[in-house]
Amino acid sequence: MLIITILTVNIVSNKTFMDQDSDKKEKNRLDDLYSYSILDTSPEKDFDDIVLLASEICNTPIAFISLVDEKRQWFKASKGLVATETTRDLAVCSYAIETPKQLTIIEDVREHDKYSNHPFIYDKSIQMLFYASAPLVNSKGNALGTICVLDKKPRTITAKQQLALKALSRQVINAFELRKKQNILEDNNIIIKYKNDTLNNFIHNTIDNISSPLNTISMTNDIIAKHIKNNNIDALKKYFNMISHSNSEMIDLIDDLKKRHHHIDMISAEKEKFDMIELIHNVINEERVKNRGTISFNSQKDIIFQNKQVFKKVIALLIRCSMTVNINKEVSLIFTNKINKDNILVQIQDNSLFKIEPNHSSCNTLNDAVSLIKAVKWEIDIHYNERGNLISLTIPANKK
């Protein structure tokens, strides 16, 4: 009896380990997929041409490039399909990527154990009776999706057609990699430009601003030396104050340099997948906004792929600016998020009686936010309505 108990425990433990391993592999696969920033992008001729070749080579009326994310399969390019995506539970390609080292060929879908009642079989525009696909496997061994061909009759494809389908799958991955490198190059160019602009501005400002406090300190030291000889205490106090003021100017310059260097670090950070709403909640807690009023959201969860550090900093700076100009005892902030294939729109509506004025001394945090926003090529718009200030932040959803 004791032996049976031990065996049972081991089986459960192994199953749990296998589930955890499978979850980890899927997470790595999804992270890889999102890193290409290709989901929900516009049609591109390179991929349309590959799909056309697949259709012609395999002599099928339908062909497409399918990418499988957490909840759906999305078609980067297609021929003979009207739909742009399906839920993942309907995706035969989701089943196909489970075997990334081989083609998946179903000669008659009606006889398949899992997909014999698939709705595409009965959809007259598709009539999926034959399915064949080659997985899109990147250099890390992760299957991002498939290049697939469908026919309206049971059949198969020849060995040569299978080799051609595999070759086309490699071409798709090569195109993905090239596209990714171009995106990285564009990001690096943005970083380099920001660094150069920052360096030029700092040099210009330093030349203009540092000479004045240094000259003041030098001149004041000479004057102080004379007054020390004459024991003129009142004059000494005056000139010590001048030195103190000059020192403050120097400290401000150094602080500005530190801030710009920190901005460069943030801009240089890699994009990552994160929950936008959860991150805004974290910022609200850190800024202690709830101590002054009410916060409301129109969404519970919005997963995006962007520069998390810049997003968090910008949201924090915009909230601080809104709170600074708001003299109401009960502050109200309403967050609205809208995501489409091109942009992410984040709006903050406050109930301030005063308008946020860019470049105003009370809104230094806004100026810092605008500097970051421009550096990463996002957009910001602020206008005053009947409720207060409406801050609109537009972020590119994906690289084109």
LINBELSUL-V240694 format. One record per residue. OMEGA is omega in radians with two decimals (none if undefined). Layout:
OMEGA + OMEGA
//
This chain:
3.12 + -3.14 + 3.14 + 3.14 + -3.14 + 3.12 + -3.14 + 3.13 + -3.14 + 3.14 + 3.12 + -3.12 + 3.12 + 3.13 + 3.12 + 3.13 + 3.14 + 3.11 + -3.14 + 3.12 + 3.12 + 3.12 + -3.14 + 3.12 + 3.13 + 3.10 + 3.11 + 3.13 + -3.13 + 3.09 + 3.09 + -3.14 + -3.11 + -3.10 + 3.13 + 3.12 + -3.05 + 3.14 + 3.07 + 3.06 + -3.10 + 3.09 + 3.12 + -3.01 + -3.13 + -3.11 + 3.07 + 3.14 + 3.13 + 3.11 + 3.11 + 3.10 + 3.13 + 3.14 + -3.11 + -3.10 + -3.10 + 3.10 + 3.13 + 3.14 + -3.08 + 3.05 + 3.13 + 2.98 + -3.05 + 3.04 + -3.03 + 3.08 + -3.00 + -3.01 + -3.01 + 2.86 + -3.10 + -3.06 + 3.09 + 3.10 + -3.12 + 2.99 + 3.11 + 3.10 + 3.06 + -3.10 + 3.08 + 3.11 + 3.00 + 3.03 + -3.05 + -3.12 + 3.09 + -3.01 + 3.01 + 3.12 + 3.07 + 3.06 + -3.07 + -3.09 + 3.08 + 3.08 + -2.99 + -3.09 + -3.10 + 3.05 + 3.00 + -3.13 + 3.07 + -3.03 + 3.08 + -3.06 + -3.12 + -3.10 + -3.13 + -3.08 + -3.03 + -2.97 + -3.09 + 3.12 + -3.12 + -3.11 + 3.13 + 3.08 + -3.03 + 3.08 + -3.03 + -3.13 + -3.10 + -3.11 + -3.07 + 3.07 + 3.10 + -3.13 + 3.02 + -3.13 + 3.01 + -3.10 + 3.08 + -3.03 + -3.13 + -3.03 + 3.11 + 3.14 + 3.13 + 3.09 + -3.08 + -3.10 + -3.12 + 2.79 + -2.87 + 3.02 + 3.12 + 3.02 + -3.08 + 3.12 + 3.09 + -3.11 + 3.02 + 3.05 + -3.07 + 3.11 + 3.12 + 3.10 + 3.09 + 3.09 + 3.13 + 3.14 + 3.08 + 3.13 + 3.12 + 3.11 + 3.10 + 3.10 + 3.09 + 3.14 + 3.10 + 3.11 + 3.08 + -3.10 + 3.11 + 3.14 + -3.14 + 3.12 + 3.09 + 3.10 + 3.13 + 3.12 + 3.11 + 3.12 + 3.13 + 3.10 + 3.09 + -3.13 + -3.13 + 3.14 + -3.14 + 3.13 + 3.13 + 3.12 + -3.14 + 3.14 + 3.14 + 3.13 + -3.13 + 3.12 + -3.13 + -3.12 + -3.12 + 3.13 + -3.10 + -2.93 + -3.03 + -3.10 + -3.10 + 3.12 + 3.12 + 3.09 + 3.13 + 3.14 + -3.12 + -3.12 + -3.09 + 3.10 + 3.12 + -3.12 + -3.13 + -3.13 + 3.13 + -3.10 + 3.07 + 3.12 + -3.09 + -3.13 + -3.14 + -3.03 + -3.11 + 3.12 + 3.11 + 3.12 + 3.14 + -3.06 + 3.01 + 3.08 + 3.11 + 3.11 + -3.14 + 3.12 + 3.13 + 3.09 + 3.12 + 3.10 + 3.12 + 3.13 + 3.11 + 3.11 + 3.13 + 3.11 + 3.11 + 3.10 + 3.12 + -3.12 + 3.13 + 3.11 + 3.10 + 3.10 + 3.12 + 3.11 + -3.12 + -3.12 + -3.12 + -3.09 + 3.13 + 3.06 + 3.12 + 3.14 + 3.10 + 3.12 + -3.08 + -3.10 + 3.13 + -3.14 + 3.10 + 3.07 + 3.14 + 3.12 + 3.14 + 3.12 + 3.13 + -3.13 + 3.12 + -3.11 + -3.07 + 3.11 + -3.07 + -3.11 + -3.05 + 3.12 + 3.10 + -3.12 + 3.07 + -3.09 + 3.13 + -3.05 + 3.06 + 3.14 + 3.11 + 3.12 + -3.05 + 3.08 + -3.04 + -3.10 + 3.13 + -3.13 + -3.11 + -3.12 + -3.12 + 3.12 + 3.14 + -3.13 + 3.14 + 3.10 + 3.13 + 3.14 + 3.13 + -3.12 + -3.11 + -3.08 + -3.08 + -3.10 + 3.13 + 3.08 + 3.14 + -3.13 + 3.09 + 3.06 + 3.12 + -3.14 + 3.10 + -3.14 + 3.08 + -3.12 + 2.98 + -3.03 + -3.08 + -2.97 + 2.95 + 3.13 + 3.07 + -3.14 + 3.07 + 3.11 + 3.08 + -3.14 + -3.08 + 3.07 + -3.09 + -3.12 + 3.03 + -3.12 + 3.09 + 3.12 + 3.08 + -3.09 + -3.12 + -3.07 + 3.08 + 3.13 + 3.10 + 3.12 + 3.09 + 3.14 + -3.13 + 3.12 + 3.11 + -3.10 + 3.13 + -3.10 + -3.13 + 3.08 + 2.93 + 3.14 + 3.10 + 3.09 + 3.12 + 3.00 + -3.06 + 3.11 + -3.06 + -3.12 + -3.09 + 3.13 + 3.03 + 3.14 + -3.13 + 3.12 + -3.13 + -3.08 + 3.08 + -3.13 + -3.13 + 3.02 + 3.09 + none
//
